[in-house]
Amino acid sequence: MRLVGARVIIRDFTQADVSDYLRYASDPAVLQPAGMRTVLDRQAAQATLRRFALTHSDYAVEYAGRVVGNIGVYPRIRPDGAPDLTTRELGYALARDVWGQGIMSEAVALMCAHLFGHGIQAIWAAVFPDNQRSIALLTRQGFDYQFTVPLPPGLGETPRHEAYYRLLPKA
């Protein structure tokens, strides 16, 4: 995949991105608010990028010639357990040194336009209710709050909840 915006490029990760990925993925302030574990070393970063390449679910967000984040697109499951082919869920992480510059806002808008252009009818995002930066980004992009659910036991040290937001295509 390769999507080109005004300032960002969304593209497949390559092993050449390991140093950039490790730089932001090892920062707890970046990954923990998104419910992800930090990446501790180069070997773990390489393994993660290999997984991204195999699953085609997470993409590099490139800005000013370096990878500063990632955006993931994941299938959603219907109540009957089958995949919902009309919806997707987004997840993202962004290097702290580029927070507040609209980089992830541009990446999310670019990815949503791409998904809607390929027949997706709704895009979802789950966020911890205390992740105000992410909630603000989703709200600016037009996502609407839908509901909050508790996380299943075992997905973290303390009980947490996730708030779900949804974006529909503009009429």
TILO-590804 format. One record per residue (C-alpha): residue in three letters; y negated, x, z negated. Coordinates in steps of 0.2 Angstrom, whole numbers, always signed. Layout:
BEGIN
r | Y | X | Z
ALA | Y | X | Z;
...
This chain:
BEGIN
r | Y | X | Z
MET | +0 | +0 | +0;
ARG | -18 | +5 | +3;
LEU | -33 | -5 | -1;
VAL | -50 | +2 | +2;
GLY | -65 | -5 | -8;
ALA | -83 | +0 | -9;
ARG | -79 | +14 | -22;
VAL | -61 | +13 | -26;
ILE | -45 | +15 | -16;
ILE | -29 | +7 | -22;
ARG | -14 | +16 | -16;
ASP | +4 | +21 | -19;
PHE | +6 | +35 | -32;
THR | +13 | +52 | -27;
GLN | +19 | +66 | -38;
ALA | +3 | +75 | -34;
ASP | -5 | +62 | -45;
VAL | +4 | +68 | -61;
SER | -10 | +78 | -69;
ASP | -23 | +64 | -66;
TYR | -10 | +51 | -72;
LEU | -6 | +61 | -88;
ARG | -25 | +64 | -92;
TYR | -28 | +45 | -95;
ALA | -10 | +39 | -99;
SER | -9 | +51 | -114;
ASP | -25 | +43 | -122;
PRO | -20 | +30 | -135;
ALA | -37 | +21 | -132;
VAL | -32 | +18 | -114;
LEU | -14 | +12 | -115;
GLN | -12 | +4 | -132;
PRO | -24 | -10 | -130;
ALA | -14 | -15 | -115;
GLY | +2 | -14 | -125;
MET | +9 | +1 | -116;
ARG | +15 | +17 | -124;
THR | +6 | +33 | -121;
VAL | +14 | +46 | -110;
LEU | +16 | +62 | -120;
ASP | +20 | +76 | -108;
ARG | +21 | +80 | -89;
GLN | +40 | +76 | -88;
ALA | +37 | +59 | -94;
ALA | +22 | +57 | -82;
GLN | +33 | +62 | -68;
ALA | +47 | +50 | -73;
THR | +34 | +36 | -74;
LEU | +27 | +39 | -56;
ARG | +45 | +40 | -49;
ARG | +48 | +23 | -57;
PHE | +32 | +16 | -50;
ALA | +38 | +23 | -33;
LEU | +55 | +14 | -34;
THR | +48 | -3 | -40;
HIS | +33 | -4 | -29;
SER | +24 | -13 | -44;
ASP | +11 | -1 | -50;
TYR | -2 | +7 | -39;
ALA | -15 | +21 | -42;
VAL | -33 | +17 | -43;
GLU | -43 | +31 | -35;
TYR | -61 | +34 | -38;
ALA | -72 | +49 | -33;
GLY | -57 | +58 | -26;
ARG | -46 | +57 | -42;
VAL | -34 | +44 | -49;
VAL | -43 | +36 | -64;
GLY | -31 | +21 | -67;
ASN | -17 | +10 | -62;
ILE | -15 | -8 | -57;
GLY | +2 | -16 | -58;
VAL | +7 | -32 | -49;
TYR | +23 | -40 | -56;
PRO | +33 | -56 | -52;
ARG | +33 | -71 | -64;
ILE | +48 | -80 | -69;
ARG | +49 | -99 | -68;
PRO | +56 | -109 | -83;
ASP | +73 | -110 | -74;
GLY | +74 | -91 | -74;
ALA | +71 | -89 | -55;
PRO | +57 | -79 | -48;
ASP | +41 | -88 | -44;
LEU | +37 | -82 | -27;
THR | +20 | -91 | -27;
THR | +12 | -82 | -42;
ARG | +10 | -64 | -48;
GLU | +4 | -56 | -65;
LEU | -8 | -41 | -65;
GLY | -9 | -27 | -78;
TYR | -20 | -12 | -78;
ALA | -26 | +4 | -87;
LEU | -42 | +14 | -84;
ALA | -47 | +32 | -90;
ARG | -59 | +31 | -104;
ASP | -72 | +42 | -95;
VAL | -75 | +29 | -82;
TRP | -76 | +13 | -93;
GLY | -91 | +2 | -90;
GLN | -94 | +7 | -72;
GLY | -86 | -8 | -64;
ILE | -71 | +3 | -57;
MET | -57 | -9 | -63;
SER | -67 | -24 | -59;
GLU | -68 | -18 | -41;
ALA | -49 | -14 | -41;
VAL | -45 | -31 | -49;
ALA | -55 | -40 | -36;
LEU | -48 | -30 | -22;
MET | -30 | -33 | -27;
CYS | -33 | -52 | -30;
ALA | -40 | -54 | -13;
HIS | -25 | -45 | -6;
LEU | -13 | -56 | -15;
PHE | -22 | -72 | -10;
GLY | -22 | -66 | +8;
HIS | -3 | -64 | +7;
GLY | +0 | -82 | +1;
ILE | +0 | -80 | -18;
GLN | -7 | -96 | -26;
ALA | -11 | -90 | -44;
ILE | -13 | -74 | -52;
TRP | -10 | -72 | -71;
ALA | -15 | -58 | -83;
ALA | -9 | -57 | -101;
VAL | -20 | -48 | -114;
PHE | -20 | -45 | -133;
PRO | -34 | -57 | -140;
ASP | -42 | -42 | -148;
ASN | -44 | -33 | -131;
GLN | -62 | -39 | -128;
ARG | -65 | -27 | -114;
SER | -51 | -34 | -104;
ILE | -55 | -52 | -108;
ALA | -73 | -49 | -102;
LEU | -66 | -41 | -86;
LEU | -55 | -56 | -82;
THR | -68 | -68 | -86;
ARG | -81 | -59 | -75;
GLN | -67 | -60 | -61;
GLY | -66 | -79 | -63;
PHE | -49 | -80 | -73;
ASP | -48 | -94 | -85;
TYR | -40 | -94 | -102;
GLN | -24 | -105 | -102;
PHE | -14 | -102 | -118;
THR | -9 | -89 | -132;
VAL | +9 | -86 | -137;
PRO | +17 | -75 | -150;
LEU | +26 | -60 | -143;
PRO | +45 | -59 | -146;
PRO | +51 | -49 | -161;
GLY | +54 | -31 | -157;
LEU | +39 | -29 | -145;
GLY | +28 | -19 | -157;
GLU | +27 | -14 | -175;
THR | +18 | -29 | -181;
PRO | +18 | -47 | -175;
ARG | +6 | -49 | -160;
HIS | +0 | -63 | -148;
GLU | -4 | -63 | -130;
ALA | -17 | -73 | -122;
TYR | -14 | -79 | -104;
TYR | -28 | -80 | -91;
ARG | -26 | -87 | -73;
LEU | -35 | -85 | -57;
LEU | -34 | -98 | -43;
PRO | -40 | -95 | -25;
LYS | -57 | -101 | -22;
ALA | -57 | -117 | -12;
